[in-house]
């Protein structure tokens, strides 16, 4: 009887450990993607008005960011300008 209770408690704690590890891993992956986005914005700072790093540093780092630059470009193409939509609806020139 006591062995069965011990095994049940052990399985419960093991399950909780698995859930917390999965949650921590997913949060870490999300944070990594966001940090890559921030890093890309910092490298491409001239587009967003942020002072850009020296050109030689940016040129050395661009080949490492090919996938992130594709995502950055897709986000820029798919973003909606809500202010422009509102002014278009209200016929404000």
N, C-alpha and C positions, 0 to 999 in steps of 0.2 A: 504494500500500500504506500509506504513512504517513498519507495523507489519510483513509483508511478507519479507521485506528486512532484518529486524532484525533477523527473524527466519533463513533466508538463511546464514547470517553472523555467527550466533550462531552454526548452523550445520557445517559450514566450519571449524570453530575454534575447534569444538568438534572432527571432523575427523582428523584434524592435531594433536590434543592432543593424540588421539588413536594411530596414526602412530608412533609418537615419543615415546610413552610408549612401544609399541611393539618392536621398534628398540632398545631401552635402555635395555629391558628385554632380547632380544636375545644376545646383546653384553655382558651383565652380565653373562649369561649362558656360553657363549664361554670362557669368562675370568675365570670362575670357573673351567671349564674343564682343561684349561691350567695351572692354579695354582695347581690343583690336580696332573697333570703330573709332574710339577716341584717338588712338594713335594715328589712324589714317586721317582723321580731321586735322590733327596737329601737323602732319606732313603736308597736307593739301590746304594749309591755312589760308592761302591767298584767296581761295574761293569763299571762305566763310568770314573773312575779315580779321582773322587771327594772324599775328606776325608769324611768318614762315621761318623754319630753321634754315641754316646756311644751305645753299644749293648742293654742295658736295656731299653733305650728310644725307639729304633727301635722295639724291641720285644713287647713293650706295644702298639705301634701304628700299627703294621702289621694287627691285626684283623679288624681294622677299614678301611683298604684299600683293601679288597678282590676284589671288582669290578675293582678298579684302577689297581691292580696287574695283573688281567686278560687282561685288555686293554694294559698294558705295555708289557706283554708277546706277545700278538698278534702283536703289532707294531714291536717288535724285530724279530719275525718270518717272518713277511711280508716285512721287509725292504730289499731294494736291495742295494748291494754293487757295485756301479757304477765303482769304481776304479778297482775292481776285474774283472768286465765284460770287461772293456777297455783293461786290460792287457791280458785277455784271447783272445780277438779278435786280438790283435797285437802279440800274441804268445811270450810275455815277461815272462821269468822265473825268 
